[in-house]
Structure formats: structure tokens, C-alpha cells
Amino acid sequence: MLAVTSFLSPSINWSRLNLWIVLGAFLVAPTGLSFAAETDTMQKGEAAFGQCAGCHTIEEGGPHLTGPNLHAVFGRDIANAPGFTYSDQLLAMQGVWDQNRLNRYIARPKLAVPGNKMPYLGLTSPHMRSDLIQWLESNPAKLSPARANTSIMNGARLATACAACHSFGKGEANSIGPNLWGVVGRLIASVDTFDYSERLMRRSGTWTTTALDEFFAESKEFEQGSHMAFRRLMHVENRQGIITWLSTLSDEKEALGNKMTTTAK
């Protein structure tokens, strides 16, 4: 009771006490706000990577797609991912991927490194670039399951237009176009029971993610017995979304592939 009485004593300098309360709140608040802001940045950075996920993997040891695996890319020597074939322009660059280089390259790849093979036009928003770069700097181990599933589902949704000419399930019959189960990594024009156009028969190699991206992007003529009912896929995000989904249609990912095939149909 004495303590309470003393505390409520008129002799207390209430102005000074209020000042200390305000200062205390000010000193404590930034910690909580900083944590919240950091969490928000990481979430936005991962969301921004959704535009990259069609061409790049992020997990350690992940495969190269159209672009190289980006695990631990921040601080890594430029053009230094083992097993990836870089353009001569990137191979000629010196240094590491720091904030400045990543910012310039992501903003306008063709302007930052003229002649490089990256098909992406650029991320114009400086805020999204900043979030993305900070997320990459944190060296994420992988995409969150929800984010990875969203990327695949977007590809499945886009692929519904392909279902007019192609089947997707393992062992299903060809349609106007060949069955696309296992197409990623398959020899071009190699389905025995399908009558390919001469244009496709002249192609060599396999359907890598890069080859598929180039094939979807190139302008095509409408000709009897040809391979496409559309002229081209203009947007890199759409091309890579479909390729990401097609990559799930394989024996190794049969369970996931069947689930997504049902969604696409």
C-alpha cells in the first residue's frame, strides 16, 4: 500500500514518466515491426520467384531447366552452376551475383547482358525485385509446398487448351497430336504410332525444357498434318508454366502427374 501511495504521490514528475513510457514503447516496437516486415519481404520474394520457377529450380541439387538451378546464387560466381550451358555473353562476365548485378539483370536481362539467352523480358517493379533479391540472399532451401503446388496447378490450367489436340495420361491413345506423357526428355518425333509432319521429323535431339520453350515460342504455319493448332505462345510465363506441368508427367512423378492430368482435363 505504501508503494502504491508513493507511486501516486503528487510529487512524481508525470511529464518525465510519460516521456519514458513513450520512449520505451518506441524502443520496443521496431523489433516487432522489423520481424513482421522481414517475414512479409520473404513471402513477397518467394511469390515473385513464381515468375522464375518455370525456368529455374531453387532447391539444393535441383535440376537445371531452361535456366540454371539458383540455389545459393547470391554471392556465386557468374555463369558458375555446374552442368549448365551458359551463353558466351554470360561466360565472359567476371565477378559474383551481388545485389547490384542481380537487380540490373532481373530488371532487364537483355539490356544488362546483351546477347544472352534468357527469354524473360524483365521484372520492372523495383519493390518486387528488392523482395526477390532479399529472398534469394536468404538462400531458401526450396519453395514452400503451397507455392510449388500453385506453380504446377497454373501450368495444368494453361494446358487445358492443349487437351483439344493431345492426351496426357500414361498409355493413352494419340489424338490430333501425340500423347504427351513423358515428353520432357523424350526424343523429338519419337512416338511410334504417331504420323509426324516433315517439319518435326527434321528436328533432332530431345525435348528438353529449352527445346520446348523455343518450340512454343516460334512462329508456326497452319498446315495439314503439322504439329500445332496455334501459332505461338507469346508470354514466357505461360510457356514455362506449361513446361513445368509437363515435367510432372513422368514415371518418376506418376502420382502427381495423374492428379494434374485430371485437373487439366
C-alpha positions as CSV (number, residue, x, y, z in Angstrom):
1,M,0.0,0.0,0.0
2,L,2.9,2.3,0.8
3,A,4.4,1.6,-2.7
4,V,1.1,2.4,-4.4
5,T,0.7,5.5,-2.3
6,S,4.2,6.6,-3.2
7,F,3.7,5.9,-6.8
8,L,0.6,8.0,-6.9
9,S,2.2,10.8,-5.0
10,P,1.7,14.3,-6.4
11,S,5.5,14.8,-6.2
12,I,6.1,12.4,-9.1
13,N,7.1,14.2,-12.3
14,W,4.4,12.9,-14.6
15,S,5.7,14.6,-17.7
16,R,9.0,12.8,-17.3
17,L,7.3,9.5,-16.6
18,N,5.1,9.8,-19.7
19,L,8.3,10.6,-21.7
20,W,9.9,7.4,-20.5
21,I,6.8,5.4,-21.3
22,V,6.7,6.8,-24.9
23,L,10.5,6.1,-25.3
24,G,10.1,2.6,-24.1
25,A,7.3,1.9,-26.5
26,F,9.4,3.4,-29.3
27,L,12.4,1.3,-28.5
28,V,10.4,-2.0,-28.2
29,A,8.2,-1.5,-31.2
30,P,10.8,-1.6,-34.0
31,T,11.8,-5.2,-33.1
32,G,8.3,-6.5,-33.7
33,L,7.8,-4.4,-36.8
34,S,11.2,-5.4,-38.2
35,F,10.3,-9.1,-37.8
36,A,6.9,-8.6,-39.4
37,A,8.5,-6.6,-42.3
38,E,11.1,-9.3,-42.8
39,T,8.5,-12.0,-42.9
40,D,6.5,-10.0,-45.4
41,T,9.5,-9.5,-47.5
42,M,10.3,-13.2,-47.6
43,Q,6.8,-14.1,-48.6
44,K,6.7,-11.4,-51.3
45,G,10.1,-12.5,-52.5
46,E,9.0,-16.1,-52.8
47,A,5.9,-15.0,-54.6
48,A,8.0,-13.0,-57.1
49,F,10.1,-16.1,-57.7
50,G,6.9,-17.6,-59.1
51,Q,7.8,-15.8,-62.3
52,C,11.1,-17.6,-62.3
53,A,10.0,-21.0,-61.3
54,G,9.2,-22.2,-64.8
55,C,12.8,-21.7,-65.8
56,H,14.7,-22.2,-62.6
57,T,14.7,-24.6,-59.6
58,I,15.8,-23.3,-56.2
59,E,16.4,-26.4,-54.0
60,E,20.0,-27.7,-53.4
61,G,20.9,-30.2,-56.1
62,G,17.8,-29.3,-58.2
63,P,17.9,-29.9,-61.9
64,H,18.6,-27.2,-64.5
65,L,15.6,-26.2,-66.6
66,T,15.7,-23.6,-69.3
67,G,17.8,-21.6,-66.8
68,P,20.3,-22.9,-64.2
69,N,19.5,-24.0,-60.7
70,L,19.6,-20.9,-58.4
71,H,20.3,-22.5,-55.1
72,A,22.9,-20.2,-53.3
73,V,23.0,-18.0,-56.4
74,F,23.6,-14.9,-54.2
75,G,27.4,-14.4,-53.9
76,R,28.1,-17.2,-56.5
77,D,30.4,-16.6,-59.4
78,I,28.6,-15.6,-62.6
79,A,28.0,-18.5,-65.0
80,N,29.2,-21.0,-62.5
81,A,26.4,-23.6,-62.0
82,P,28.0,-27.0,-62.8
83,G,26.4,-28.8,-65.7
84,F,24.6,-25.8,-67.2
85,T,25.4,-24.4,-70.7
86,Y,25.7,-20.7,-70.5
87,S,25.7,-18.1,-73.3
88,D,29.0,-16.8,-74.4
89,Q,28.0,-13.4,-73.1
90,L,27.5,-14.6,-69.5
91,L,30.6,-16.7,-69.6
92,A,32.6,-13.6,-70.5
93,M,31.4,-11.8,-67.3
94,Q,33.5,-11.6,-64.2
95,G,32.5,-11.3,-60.6
96,V,29.7,-12.6,-58.5
97,W,25.9,-12.2,-58.3
98,D,25.6,-9.4,-55.8
99,Q,22.6,-7.1,-55.1
100,N,23.6,-4.6,-57.8
101,R,24.2,-7.2,-60.5
102,L,21.1,-9.2,-59.7
103,N,19.0,-6.0,-59.7
104,R,20.2,-4.9,-63.1
105,Y,19.9,-8.3,-64.6
106,I,16.5,-9.2,-63.3
107,A,15.2,-5.7,-64.3
108,R,16.2,-6.0,-68.0
109,P,18.2,-9.2,-68.8
110,K,18.7,-8.2,-72.5
111,L,20.0,-4.8,-71.6
112,A,22.1,-5.9,-68.7
113,V,23.9,-8.6,-70.8
114,P,23.2,-8.1,-74.5
115,G,23.0,-11.3,-76.4
116,N,22.3,-13.6,-73.5
117,K,19.8,-16.4,-74.0
118,M,17.4,-15.6,-71.1
119,P,13.9,-15.3,-72.6
120,Y,12.4,-13.3,-69.7
121,L,11.8,-9.7,-70.5
122,G,12.4,-8.4,-67.0
123,L,10.8,-7.6,-63.7
124,T,10.0,-3.9,-63.8
125,S,8.8,-3.3,-60.3
126,P,11.8,-2.2,-58.0
127,H,9.9,-3.3,-54.9
128,M,9.3,-6.8,-56.3
129,R,13.0,-7.0,-57.4
130,S,14.1,-6.0,-53.9
131,D,11.9,-8.6,-52.2
132,L,13.1,-11.3,-54.7
133,I,16.8,-10.5,-54.2
134,Q,16.5,-10.5,-50.4
135,W,14.7,-13.8,-50.6
136,L,17.5,-15.2,-52.8
137,E,20.1,-13.8,-50.4
138,S,18.4,-15.8,-47.6
139,N,19.4,-18.9,-49.5
140,P,16.0,-20.7,-49.4
141,A,16.2,-24.4,-49.4
142,K,13.1,-24.9,-51.6
143,L,9.8,-23.4,-52.5
144,S,7.0,-23.8,-49.9
145,P,4.7,-26.7,-50.8
146,A,1.8,-24.3,-51.3
147,R,3.9,-22.2,-53.7
148,A,5.3,-25.2,-55.6
149,N,1.8,-26.7,-56.0
150,T,0.4,-23.3,-57.2
151,S,3.1,-23.2,-60.0
152,I,2.2,-26.7,-61.2
153,M,-1.6,-26.0,-61.0
154,N,-1.1,-22.9,-63.0
155,G,0.6,-24.9,-65.7
156,A,-2.2,-27.5,-65.6
157,R,-4.8,-24.8,-66.0
158,L,-2.9,-23.3,-69.0
159,A,-2.5,-26.8,-70.6
160,T,-6.3,-27.2,-70.9
161,A,-6.0,-25.6,-74.3
162,C,-3.6,-28.3,-75.4
163,A,-6.1,-31.0,-74.5
164,A,-8.0,-30.3,-77.7
165,C,-5.2,-32.0,-79.6
166,H,-3.2,-34.0,-77.1
167,S,-3.7,-36.7,-74.5
168,F,-1.6,-36.6,-71.3
169,G,-2.2,-39.8,-69.4
170,K,0.3,-42.7,-69.4
171,G,-0.6,-45.2,-72.2
172,E,-3.4,-43.1,-73.6
173,A,-4.0,-43.0,-77.3
174,N,-2.7,-40.2,-79.5
175,S,-5.2,-37.6,-80.7
176,I,-4.7,-35.0,-83.4
177,G,-1.3,-34.6,-81.7
178,P,0.8,-37.2,-80.0
179,N,0.4,-38.3,-76.4
180,L,2.5,-36.0,-74.2
181,W,3.1,-38.3,-71.2
182,G,6.9,-38.3,-70.6
183,V,7.5,-35.7,-73.3
184,V,10.2,-33.8,-71.3
185,G,13.4,-35.7,-72.0
186,R,11.9,-37.7,-74.9
187,L,13.4,-37.9,-78.4
188,I,11.7,-35.5,-80.7
189,A,9.2,-37.1,-83.1
190,S,9.7,-40.5,-81.4
191,V,6.2,-41.8,-80.7
192,D,6.0,-44.8,-83.0
193,T,2.3,-44.7,-83.5
194,F,2.0,-41.1,-84.5
195,D,2.5,-39.7,-88.0
196,Y,4.6,-36.6,-87.6
197,S,5.0,-33.7,-90.0
198,E,8.1,-33.5,-92.1
199,R,9.0,-30.3,-90.2
200,L,9.2,-32.1,-86.9
201,M,10.9,-35.2,-88.5
202,R,13.7,-32.9,-89.5
203,R,14.4,-31.9,-85.9
204,S,17.0,-33.8,-83.9
205,G,17.7,-34.1,-80.2
206,T,15.3,-34.4,-77.3
207,W,12.5,-32.4,-75.8
208,T,14.5,-30.6,-73.2
209,T,12.8,-27.7,-71.3
210,T,14.9,-25.3,-73.5
211,A,13.8,-27.1,-76.7
212,L,10.1,-27.0,-75.6
213,D,10.4,-23.3,-74.7
214,E,11.8,-22.5,-78.2
215,F,9.2,-24.6,-79.9
216,F,6.3,-23.0,-78.1
217,A,7.7,-19.5,-78.9
218,E,8.5,-19.9,-82.6
219,S,6.0,-18.8,-85.2
220,K,4.3,-21.8,-87.0
221,E,2.3,-22.2,-90.2
222,F,-1.0,-24.0,-90.2
223,E,-0.5,-27.0,-92.5
224,Q,-2.2,-30.4,-92.8
225,G,-0.5,-32.9,-90.6
226,S,1.5,-30.3,-88.8
227,H,2.0,-30.2,-85.1
228,M,0.3,-27.2,-83.6
229,A,-3.2,-25.6,-83.8
230,F,-1.8,-22.3,-82.5
231,R,0.8,-20.1,-84.0
232,R,2.9,-19.5,-80.9
233,L,2.8,-18.9,-77.1
234,M,4.0,-15.3,-76.7
235,H,4.4,-15.0,-73.0
236,V,7.3,-16.7,-71.3
237,E,5.3,-17.2,-68.1
238,N,2.7,-19.2,-70.0
239,R,5.3,-21.3,-71.8
240,Q,7.2,-22.1,-68.6
241,G,4.0,-22.8,-66.7
242,I,3.0,-25.5,-69.2
243,I,6.6,-26.9,-69.3
244,T,6.7,-27.1,-65.5
245,W,3.5,-29.1,-65.6
246,L,4.6,-31.3,-68.4
247,S,7.7,-32.1,-66.4
248,T,5.5,-33.8,-63.8
249,L,4.1,-36.2,-66.4
250,S,6.7,-38.9,-66.0
251,D,7.1,-42.4,-64.4
252,E,9.1,-40.8,-61.6
253,K,6.2,-38.4,-60.8
254,E,3.4,-40.6,-61.9
255,A,1.1,-40.0,-58.8
256,L,1.5,-36.2,-59.1
257,G,1.2,-36.4,-62.9
258,N,-2.1,-38.3,-62.8
259,K,-3.5,-35.8,-60.3
260,M,-2.6,-32.9,-62.5
261,T,-3.7,-34.6,-65.7
262,T,-7.2,-35.0,-64.2
263,T,-7.1,-31.2,-63.4
264,A,-6.1,-30.3,-66.9
265,K,-8.9,-32.3,-68.5
